[in-house]
Amino acid sequence: MAQKLDPVKMKDWQIAEIAEENMPTWEEWRDRLGLKKDEVIPMGRLCKLDFMKIMKRLGRKPDGKFIEVTAITPTPLGEGKTTTSMGLLEGLGKRGVNVGGCIRQPSGGPTMNVKGTAAGGGISLLIPMTEFSLGLTGDINDITNAHNLAMVALNARMQHELNYDNAELAKRKLKRLDIHPKHIEMGWVLDFCAQGLRNIIMGIGGRMDGFTMASKFGITVSSELMAILSIVRDLKDLRKRLGKITVAYDKKGRPVTTEDLEVAGAMTAWMRNTINPTLMCTVEYQPCMVHAGPFANIAVGQSSIIGDRIGLKMFDYHVTESGFAADIGFEKFWNVKCRMSGQIPDVSVLTATIRALKMHGGGPKVVAGRPLDEAYTKENLSLLEKGMPNLLHHLATVKKSGIVPVVCINSFHTDTKAEIKLVKRLVEKAGARCATSAHWLKGGDGALEFADAVIDACKDKVNFKFLYPLDMPLRKRVDKIAKEVYGADGVNWLPEAEAKAKRFEENPAYKDFNTMMVKTHLSLSHDPALKGVPKGWMLPIRDVLIFSGAGFLCPCAGTISLMPGTSSDPAYRRVDVDVKTGKVKGLF
């Protein structure tokens, strides 16, 4: 790059804008990655990779090294997993390694609200940023349409069954499904934070205005369809799983699926292009795919199995990222994604920051959008040491899988040498590698120590093992996760939730379903206010949701909303378009 990138003096969008001037075209990517002409699908400045064609050609090629990135319990600001993932790609690139990765697509809700986009930062940034943040190549829109089509089919069928007798339904070639209006599983989705749509009444009006019923909206990335996209292996698998989605129950308690509504085929048509990952790159031009969405509370919260399958064939080192901290993201990667994909990681990276460890040591409350207290920007070894148990707890969780993680200190300019030395000493005492990385400030040049530690760790033998077998009953699985991953003393089941769990355990149709825990990401516990490593608590389970297409049973701890709310000072207030250049401004 002709112009030096300086993240201290420049905004992320300025860095991205300069880097994007020389970003490889899709033709250059095709040649650089050794892809065939028909394996790349051009889409403006970007391109998708034709998954099925690439796998048909490379399917028998040995896999590269598989690296997963997770983190300690974050502050509400996040601790830079994506920045660290980009930094690792850049550091490995500086070492001359054939490296690539796959991360998740950001939701329009957080992008237009408080959190912003998830493209990394500084010199460890994914580009082009505007496309990444505003819809990319349409996967989330396609999921929105496919999901809402199922709801259109449901409400229309309920209206027709109310208005027509059996003879008239038969004339129209419709079978009476006898859907129970109070036992509807699905709602509608929209990829914004719209709290006013959490609970709605629809169908208000006359006989022809739809079936009147209570309904709801969730954010698109919480849709079961997004979870399905994360875990499918190919188009055939996508079609099969979309047909198994439980939309509602009939008056005898039997599930009504999208296949029953004869809408699964059309849903697949809407989603047919979503199975192909989008190709992007870092500001230092290492390739990185984007595939599947971010919602790790109720979905798997991982970039896709498809993205990893392609990446492990195309690259000698493939980096993937798990949502939230290791108690959620790594646990689901470990016990769900790896089980479903058959892909075993060579190493996991545990991302940590000095500021987050100080928060866990009892530091002042951290609030997104407000300046950090000086406790986080000045040396405080005592506060830092008190927060170290959170890091060591997550480190121990990863080690239970048979992987010895590499701890990456995602460094800030306010971190002192004494603070970094303290973290390294305690991590190494716990039997893991620890590297400091200045990728935000220096890109790949600042991540060389980190990259070398990961390369070294990939040489270690991994004795990978799951936390529990699939034949373990649901309640025992939840108890094991609560005790061994979260550090709880046990589980308190609300009567309704336990009754549901028993029914699922007794029904052989659900014996192979994966356990997808639902809880806050801001604490090891169910209570976001409890920092560090909480002691003497029980995990409350208030409900068990079913994602029958994905094959997930989702025990819910605490209160989790599938539709976030918009703040009083959302990001969209600052977003606009320069009418002279057509460029988006105020997004970053």
GIVENLIN-V869716 format. One record per backbone hydrogen bond with DSSP energy under -0.5 kcal/mol. CO is the residue of the C=O (numbers start at 0). NH is the residue of the N-H. Records with the same first field share a line. If there is no record, write none. Layout:
CO=NH / NH
//
This chain:
3=5
5=8 / 9
10=14
11=15
12=16
13=17
14=18
15=19
16=20
17=20
18=21
19=22
24=28
25=29
26=30
27=31
28=32
29=34
30=33
35=38
36=39
38=49
39=41
40=47
42=45
45=42
46=278
47=40 / 49
48=50
49=53
50=54
51=55
52=56
53=57
54=58
57=60
64=66 / 317
65=345 / 346
66=319
67=348
68=321
69=350
70=325
74=77
79=83
80=84
81=85
82=86
83=87
84=88
85=89
86=90
87=91
88=92
89=93
90=94
91=96
92=95
96=98
97=315 / 316
99=318
100=288
101=320
102=290
104=293
106=110
107=111
109=112 / 115
111=571
112=570
118=125
120=123
122=124
123=120
124=282
126=280
127=131
128=132
129=133
130=135
134=137
137=141
138=142
139=143
140=144
141=145
142=146
143=147
144=148
145=149
146=149 / 150
147=151
148=152
149=153
150=154
151=155
152=156
153=157
154=158
155=159
156=160
157=161
158=162
159=163
164=168
165=169
166=170
167=171
168=173
169=172
177=250
178=180
179=182
182=184 / 248
187=217
189=191 / 219
191=193
193=196
194=197
196=216
199=214
201=212
205=208
212=201
214=199
215=187
217=189
218=221
219=222
222=225 / 226
223=227
224=228
225=229
226=230
227=230 / 231
229=304
233=237
234=238
235=239
236=240
237=241
238=242
239=243
240=243
241=244
242=258
244=246 / 257
246=184 / 185
247=255
248=179
249=252
253=249
254=256
255=246 / 247
256=260
257=262 / 263
258=261
262=266
263=267
264=268
265=269
266=270
267=271
268=271
270=273 / 274
271=274
272=275
274=276
276=48
277=279 / 289
278=46
279=287
280=126
281=284
285=281
286=100
287=279
288=102
289=277
290=303
291=104
293=295
294=298 / 300
300=322
303=307
304=308
305=309
306=310
307=311
308=312
309=312 / 313
310=314
311=63
315=64
316=99
317=66
318=101
319=68
320=302
324=327 / 328 / 329
325=330
327=331
328=332
329=333
330=334
331=335 / 336
332=337
335=339
336=340
337=341
341=343
346=67
347=349 / 405
348=69 / 350
349=407
350=71
351=409
352=356
353=357
354=358
355=359
356=360
357=362
358=361
364=366
366=369
372=375
373=376 / 377
379=383
380=384
381=385
382=386
383=386 / 387
384=387
386=389 / 390
387=391
388=392
389=393
390=394
391=395
392=396
393=397
394=398
395=399
396=399
397=400 / 402
398=401
400=464
401=462
402=404
404=406 / 432
405=349 / 407
406=408 / 434
407=351 / 409
408=410 / 436
411=414
415=419
416=420
417=421
418=422
419=423
420=424
421=425
422=426
423=427
424=428
425=429
426=431
427=430
432=406
434=408
436=410
437=441
438=442
439=122
441=444
442=445
443=446
444=447
445=437
446=450
447=451
448=452
449=453
450=454
451=455
452=456
453=457
455=458
456=459
460=462
461=463
468=471
472=476
473=477
474=478
475=479
476=480
477=481
478=482
479=483
480=484 / 485
481=486 / 487
489=538
490=492
491=493 / 540
493=497
494=498
495=499
496=500
497=501
498=502
499=503
500=504
501=505
502=506
505=507
506=509
507=510
509=512
513=515 / 552
514=516
516=518
517=556
520=73
525=527
526=529
528=530
536=488 / 489
537=539
538=491
539=541 / 557
540=493
542=555
544=553
545=547
546=550 / 551
550=513
551=546
552=515 / 554
553=544
554=517 / 556
555=541 / 542 / 557
557=559
561=218
566=569
569=572
570=573
571=574
575=584
576=578
577=581
582=577
584=575
//
